[in-house]
Amino acid sequence: MEVTAEPVLYQKLLLWDQSLEPEEEEEEISEPLIPDPWRPQDSSGKAGVRPGTWAQLVAALLLLVVGFSLAMWQLHTRGSSSETLSSVAPPPSGHSHRPGVYHHGAIISPAATCSHLGQELLVAGGNVVDAGVGAALCLAVVHPHATGLGAMFWGLFHNSSSGNSTALTSGPAQTLAPGLGLPSALPTLRLLHTRFGHLPWPRLLVGPTTLAQEGFVVDMPLARALAAQGTKGLCPLLCHTDGTPLGPGARATNPKLAAVLRRAALAPTPDFAKDALLSLLARDLGLEGSSAEPMPTLEPALKLPLAQGILFTTPSPSAGPELLALLEAALQSKGPSPDPCPPPLKATVTPVSSVLATVDSSGSVLLLTSSLNSSFGSRHLSPSTGVLLSNLVAKSTISTWSCPLIFCGSPDDTEADVLGLVVSGTPAVARVTTQALLSHLAGPQIHAQHQHQHQHQHQAQEGPTESPSMCGQGTILQVAAHAEHAHVSSVPSGCCPFQGF
């Protein structure tokens, strides 16, 4: 039926009254704009008008508007009552996920504040590198016992688009002054972001700068470190006025560090640490100048092809080569499946480090680990910068502290899973990472058997976890991309807050 293009005329709606029925010549004006589908129509396309048609149509439209308004109000109320940004992008109706499983991306770190900041960057359109670098800078502010701008960084990035994995290193440990390590965090993280990041560099420093300037809450990991290690060299940053350490819930500020971060946000190149930060540190230390310069690098990751897929890890001076050697030896052995809980190594010193991991549902993964060497590093707090320097110097042994691992399924499978593992808090990260991966490759049945055998070692965990057992040795973060979802977890379960959307 062809509809003749005619001018649309509107008139004021009145309650129906027989006495007000229009004359025959006015009938065309008072026709409804939407013909009644239940009435027969003639070939001209015109339908008759029966009493009450307009009133019924208006009532139906009003009901629709009211219903839609109520539905939108309920959605807004539910969204505003949530305490996490995960409510920004709720899962599709009809299904839900266990904690740690998200549709788009996720991050896990030792500090809830920093995991939340990383999630904000993901929601803002950032990729896993943006989220990871932003969270690492956040940890540099709120966890000065384990990391900071004076720390050294190692990282492993897997790009799901290209299928390539890239290793990040701060370069060899160097000495700034006797007993003080050369800081390299800023140029290292800036190099990583310049190569692979998406959001503008200044955007990543907004949150960390605000925390340093306006204050951050001392959480349990920092409070425990202060209580155990004391406050020598850390006042007034982390002390009360009487010299006692800040406790959980206390508020700390670091305005000098905030100024450094603001300058870093405006730096056009990664040379900021060499040109500005180092000059301030040299003035604090009474040095005429430093011949040492940060030498961060990005290079192809070490890889080991397996029947199940490909392993990637970081090169020397990390523990990556040791990790691959252990894995090759274990996989070539035709003995029974290895026990994921071998006797712990006896070590006089447990390295202090910080780890985080980010993943998206497409399979891109970033693993970062950093260290000041000892808890609170050298305990030398630079008065001009608020930076706590490390005691990682040229002769420090750092190769056992880092070997992040990424396992990619068969390259012939475009939907293959991607797994990332990063370990901290143990002097044998290569050995523990090896056992964690072998447990994963052995399959869920073997894993369940081992967990039953070692159930007494998991009583302190807060609930079941799908991550491999750490047997009480340090902390392991596990991220994965599976079935177009991002997965994050940790051992011990609940040790590290995670966020996603």
C-alpha positions in Angstrom: 0.0 0.0 0.0 1.5 3.3 -1.0 1.2 6.2 1.4 0.5 9.6 -0.1 2.8 12.3 1.2 0.5 14.8 2.9 1.2 17.5 5.4 0.9 16.3 9.1 -1.4 18.5 11.0 -1.8 18.7 14.8 -4.7 19.9 16.9 -5.4 20.2 20.6 -6.7 16.9 22.1 -10.1 17.1 23.8 -12.1 14.6 25.7 -14.5 12.9 23.4 -18.0 14.3 23.2 -20.6 13.5 20.6 -21.6 17.1 20.4 -18.0 18.0 19.5 -17.8 15.5 16.6 -16.3 17.4 13.6 -18.1 17.9 10.3 -17.4 15.7 7.3 -15.0 18.2 5.8 -12.9 18.2 9.0 -12.5 14.4 9.2 -9.2 14.4 7.3 -7.6 16.8 9.9 -8.7 14.7 12.9 -7.4 11.4 11.5 -4.9 9.6 13.9 -1.2 9.8 12.9 -0.9 6.0 13.5 -3.6 4.0 11.8 -5.5 1.4 13.8 -4.2 -1.9 12.6 -7.3 -3.7 13.8 -9.7 -1.7 11.5 -10.3 -2.4 7.8 -8.7 0.2 5.6 -9.8 1.3 2.1 -7.5 1.4 -0.9 -6.7 5.1 -0.2 -5.0 4.2 3.0 -7.5 6.1 5.2 -9.1 4.6 8.4 -12.1 5.7 10.2 -11.9 7.2 13.6 -13.9 5.7 16.5 -14.5 7.4 19.8 -11.7 7.1 22.4 -8.9 6.3 19.9 -6.9 9.3 20.8 -7.4 8.9 24.6 -6.4 5.2 24.4 -3.3 6.0 22.5 -2.2 8.8 24.8 -2.8 6.6 27.9 -0.7 3.8 26.4 2.1 6.2 25.6 2.0 7.6 29.2 2.2 4.1 30.6 5.2 3.3 28.5 7.0 6.6 29.5 6.3 5.9 33.2 7.5 2.3 33.0 10.7 3.3 31.2 11.4 6.1 33.7 10.9 3.6 36.7 13.3 1.1 35.0 16.0 3.8 34.5 15.6 5.0 38.0 16.2 1.5 39.4 19.3 1.0 37.3 20.7 4.4 38.4 20.0 3.6 42.0 21.7 0.2 41.8 24.7 1.7 40.0 25.2 4.5 42.5 25.1 2.2 45.5 27.9 0.1 44.3 31.4 0.7 45.7 33.4 -0.4 42.7 33.7 0.6 39.2 32.7 -2.8 38.0 29.1 -1.6 38.1 30.0 0.7 35.2 29.8 -2.2 32.8 27.5 -4.9 34.4 27.6 -8.4 32.8 24.9 -9.2 30.3 21.6 -10.2 31.8 21.0 -13.9 32.2 24.4 -14.9 33.6 26.9 -14.0 36.2 30.5 -14.9 37.1 32.5 -15.9 40.1 34.8 -13.2 41.6 37.9 -12.6 39.5 36.2 -13.2 36.1 35.4 -10.3 33.9 34.2 -9.6 30.3 36.8 -7.0 29.3 39.9 -6.6 31.5 41.2 -7.0 35.0 44.1 -6.1 37.3 45.5 -7.6 40.5 48.0 -5.9 42.8 49.0 -5.8 46.5 47.1 -2.6 47.2 43.4 -2.1 46.7 43.9 1.6 45.9 46.2 0.7 43.0 44.0 -2.1 41.7 41.1 0.4 41.6 43.2 3.0 39.8 44.3 0.4 37.2 40.6 -0.5 36.6 39.8 3.2 36.1 42.4 3.4 33.4 41.0 0.3 31.7 37.4 1.7 31.8 38.7 5.0 30.4 39.9 3.1 27.3 43.4 2.2 28.4 45.1 -1.1 27.6 46.9 -3.5 29.9 50.1 -1.4 29.7 48.3 1.8 30.7 46.7 0.0 33.6 49.8 -1.7 34.7 52.1 1.3 34.5 49.5 3.5 36.4 49.2 0.9 39.1 53.0 0.5 39.4 53.3 4.3 39.9 50.5 4.1 42.5 52.4 1.3 44.4 55.5 3.5 44.3 53.5 6.0 46.4 51.5 3.7 48.8 54.0 0.8 49.3 57.4 2.4 49.9 58.5 -0.7 51.8 58.5 -2.8 48.6 58.8 -0.6 45.6 59.1 3.1 44.6 60.7 5.4 42.1 64.0 4.2 43.5 63.2 0.6 42.6 64.3 -1.6 39.7 61.7 -3.0 37.4 61.3 -6.2 35.3 58.3 -6.9 33.1 56.8 -9.2 30.5 54.2 -8.0 28.0 52.3 -10.2 25.6 50.5 -8.5 22.7 47.5 -10.6 21.6 47.3 -8.7 18.3 50.8 -9.5 17.1 51.3 -12.7 19.2 54.7 -11.3 20.3 56.0 -11.1 23.9 58.4 -8.4 25.0 60.7 -8.3 28.0 61.3 -5.1 30.0 64.4 -4.6 32.1 65.8 -1.7 34.1 69.2 -2.7 32.9 72.1 -3.7 35.2 72.1 -2.5 38.8 74.2 0.6 39.1 75.6 2.6 42.1 74.5 6.2 42.6 76.5 6.6 45.8 78.1 4.1 48.2 75.3 1.8 49.3 72.7 3.6 47.2 71.3 2.2 44.0 70.6 4.3 40.9 66.9 4.9 40.5 65.5 3.7 37.2 61.7 3.3 37.7 60.5 6.4 35.8 62.5 5.9 32.6 61.8 2.2 32.6 58.0 2.6 32.9 58.0 5.6 30.5 59.8 3.5 27.9 57.3 0.7 28.2 54.4 3.1 27.9 55.9 5.0 25.0 56.2 1.8 23.1 52.9 0.0 24.0 50.6 2.4 25.9 47.4 4.0 24.6 46.4 6.7 27.0 48.4 10.0 27.2 51.3 9.6 29.6 50.1 12.5 31.9 46.8 10.6 32.4 48.6 7.8 34.1 50.2 10.0 36.7 47.1 11.8 37.8 46.1 9.3 40.5 49.6 8.7 41.9 50.3 12.4 42.1 47.0 13.0 43.9 47.7 10.3 46.4 51.2 11.7 47.2 49.9 15.2 47.5 46.6 14.8 49.3 47.5 11.7 51.2 47.0 7.9 51.2 45.8 5.5 53.9 48.4 3.2 55.4 47.2 -0.4 54.6 48.1 -3.6 56.4 51.2 -4.6 54.3 52.8 -1.2 54.9 51.8 -1.1 58.6 53.2 -4.6 59.2 56.5 -3.6 57.5 56.8 -0.5 59.6 56.0 -2.4 62.8 58.6 -5.1 61.9 61.4 -2.9 60.5 61.1 0.3 62.5 61.2 3.9 61.3 64.9 4.6 61.1 65.4 7.0 58.2 61.7 7.1 57.4 60.6 10.0 59.5 58.7 12.2 59.1 57.2 10.5 56.0 55.9 7.4 57.8 56.0 8.5 61.5 53.9 10.2 64.0 55.3 13.4 65.6 56.7 11.3 68.5 58.6 9.1 66.1 56.4 6.0 66.3 55.4 4.3 63.1 52.1 5.0 61.4 49.6 2.3 61.9 46.8 0.9 59.8 44.3 3.6 58.7 46.7 6.5 59.4 47.2 9.0 56.6 50.5 9.8 55.0 51.5 12.4 52.5 54.6 12.9 50.3 54.3 16.4 48.6 57.9 16.3 47.4 57.2 13.0 45.6 54.0 14.6 44.2 56.2 17.4 42.7 58.5 14.9 41.1 55.5 13.1 39.5 54.0 16.4 38.2 57.3 17.1 36.5 57.5 13.6 35.1 54.0 14.0 33.7 55.2 17.1 31.7 58.5 15.5 30.6 58.5 15.1 26.8 60.9 12.1 26.8 62.0 9.3 29.1 65.2 11.2 29.9 63.4 13.0 32.8 65.1 10.7 35.4 68.5 11.5 34.0 68.0 15.3 33.5 65.8 16.2 36.5 65.5 13.6 39.2 69.1 12.6 39.2 70.2 16.3 39.5 68.0 16.7 42.6 69.4 13.5 44.1 73.0 14.6 43.4 72.4 17.8 45.2 70.9 16.0 48.2 73.9 13.7 48.3 76.5 16.4 47.7 77.6 14.9 44.5 79.0 17.0 41.7 77.4 14.7 39.2 76.7 11.1 38.4 78.3 9.3 35.5 75.8 6.5 35.8 72.6 6.6 33.7 69.5 4.4 33.7 69.6 2.0 30.8 66.2 0.4 30.5 65.6 -1.9 27.6 62.8 -3.6 25.6 63.8 -6.8 23.9 62.2 -10.0 22.6 61.3 -12.4 25.4 63.0 -15.7 25.9 60.8 -18.5 24.7 60.5 -22.3 25.0 58.2 -24.2 22.5 56.2 -27.0 24.0 53.7 -29.5 22.7 51.0 -27.6 24.5 52.1 -24.1 23.4 54.9 -21.6 23.9 56.5 -20.3 27.2 57.8 -16.7 27.4 59.9 -15.2 30.2 62.5 -12.5 30.8 66.2 -12.8 29.9 69.3 -12.4 32.1 70.0 -10.9 34.6 66.6 -12.1 35.7 65.9 -15.7 36.7 64.3 -16.4 33.3 67.1 -18.6 32.0 67.0 -20.6 35.2 63.3 -21.0 34.9 63.5 -22.4 31.3 66.2 -24.8 32.3 64.1 -26.2 35.2 61.1 -26.5 33.0 63.0 -28.3 30.2 64.4 -30.8 32.8 61.1 -31.4 34.4 59.2 -31.9 31.1 61.9 -34.2 29.7 61.7 -36.4 32.7 59.3 -39.4 32.3 58.7 -39.8 36.0 55.5 -39.2 37.8 53.9 -35.8 37.9 55.9 -33.5 40.2 54.8 -32.7 43.7 53.8 -29.0 43.6 55.0 -28.7 47.3 58.6 -29.8 47.5 60.6 -29.1 50.7 61.2 -25.4 51.0 64.6 -23.9 50.4 66.5 -22.6 53.4 67.4 -19.0 52.8 68.9 -16.5 55.1 67.4 -13.5 53.2 64.0 -13.3 51.7 63.9 -10.7 48.9 61.4 -7.9 49.2 59.6 -7.2 46.0 56.2 -6.0 44.6 54.3 -7.6 41.7 51.2 -6.8 39.7 49.4 -8.3 36.7 46.9 -7.1 34.1 45.0 -9.0 31.4 42.3 -8.4 28.9 39.8 -10.8 27.4 41.6 -10.9 24.0 44.7 -12.3 25.7 47.0 -9.3 26.2 49.0 -9.6 29.4 51.4 -7.4 31.4 53.4 -8.8 34.4 55.5 -6.4 36.4 57.8 -7.0 39.3 60.0 -4.4 41.2 62.3 -4.3 44.1 64.2 -2.0 46.5 66.3 -5.1 47.5 65.7 -4.9 51.3 62.5 -3.7 53.0 62.5 0.1 52.6 65.6 -0.3 50.5 68.6 1.8 51.8 66.3 3.8 54.1 67.8 6.9 52.6 64.9 9.3 52.0 65.8 12.1 49.6 64.6 15.4 51.1 64.3 17.1 47.8 62.3 14.4 46.0 60.6 12.2 48.6 62.1 9.2 46.9 63.3 6.3 49.0 66.5 5.0 47.4 67.2 1.3 47.0 70.3 -0.6 48.1 70.5 -2.5 44.8 74.0 -1.5 43.8 76.4 -2.8 41.1 77.4 -5.9 43.1 73.9 -6.9 44.2 72.7 -10.3 43.3 69.3 -9.8 41.7 69.0 -12.7 39.2 66.9 -14.8 41.6 64.2 -12.1 42.1 62.3 -12.1 38.9 61.1 -14.5 36.2 57.5 -13.6 35.1 56.1 -16.2 32.8 53.5 -16.2 30.1 52.2 -19.4 28.5 50.3 -19.2 25.2 48.4 -22.2 23.9 49.0 -23.6 20.4 49.7 -20.8 17.9 47.5 -22.7 15.4 44.5 -22.1 17.7 43.2 -18.5 17.3 41.2 -19.0 20.5 44.0 -20.5 22.6 44.2 -19.6 26.3 46.9 -17.3 27.6 48.2 -17.7 31.2 50.4 -15.3 33.1 52.3 -16.1 36.4 54.4 -13.8 38.5 55.9 -14.7 41.9 57.3 -12.6 44.8 58.3 -13.0 48.4 60.6 -16.1 48.0 64.3 -16.5 47.1 63.4 -19.3 44.7 60.9 -17.7 42.3 62.1 -19.9 39.3 61.5 -23.1 41.2 58.1 -22.0 42.6 57.0 -20.7 39.1 58.1 -24.0 37.6 56.0 -26.0 40.0 53.0 -23.7 39.5 53.2 -24.1 35.7 53.6 -27.9 35.9 50.6 -28.1 38.1 48.6 -26.1 35.5 49.8 -28.3 32.6 49.0 -31.5 34.6 45.3 -30.7 34.4 42.6 -30.2 37.0 42.5 -33.8 38.2 46.2 -33.9 39.1 45.9 -30.4 40.6 42.9 -31.5 42.7 44.8 -34.6 43.9 47.7 -32.5 45.1 45.5 -30.0 46.8 43.8 -32.8 48.7 47.3 -34.2 49.7 48.3 -30.8 51.0 45.0 -29.6 52.4 46.6 -28.7 55.7 48.8 -26.1 54.0 45.8 -24.2 52.8 43.9 -23.7 56.0 44.8 -20.0 56.1 43.3 -19.3 52.7 40.0 -17.4 52.6 38.3 -19.7 50.1 38.8 -22.1 47.2 41.0 -20.9 44.4 41.8 -22.2 40.9 45.4 -21.1 41.2 48.2 -23.6 41.8 49.4 -24.1 45.3 52.3 -22.0 46.6 52.9 -24.2 49.6 53.3 -21.2 51.8 56.2 -19.8 49.8 55.6 -16.2 48.9 52.8 -14.9 46.7 51.8 -15.8 43.2 49.5 -13.8 41.0 47.8 -15.6 38.1 46.0 -14.0 35.2 44.4 -15.7 32.2 42.4 -15.1 29.1 39.9 -17.9 28.5 36.6 -18.1 26.5 36.8 -14.3 25.8 36.9 -13.5 29.5 39.7 -12.1 31.7 40.5 -14.1 34.9 42.6 -13.1 37.9 43.5 -14.9 41.1 46.2 -15.2 43.7 47.7 -17.6 46.2 47.2 -17.2 49.1 43.6 -16.5 48.1 42.5 -13.0 49.0 46.1 -11.7 49.5 45.9 -9.3 46.7 42.9 -7.1 45.7 41.7 -7.3 42.1 39.4 -5.2 40.0 37.9 -5.5 36.5 35.0 -4.8 34.3 
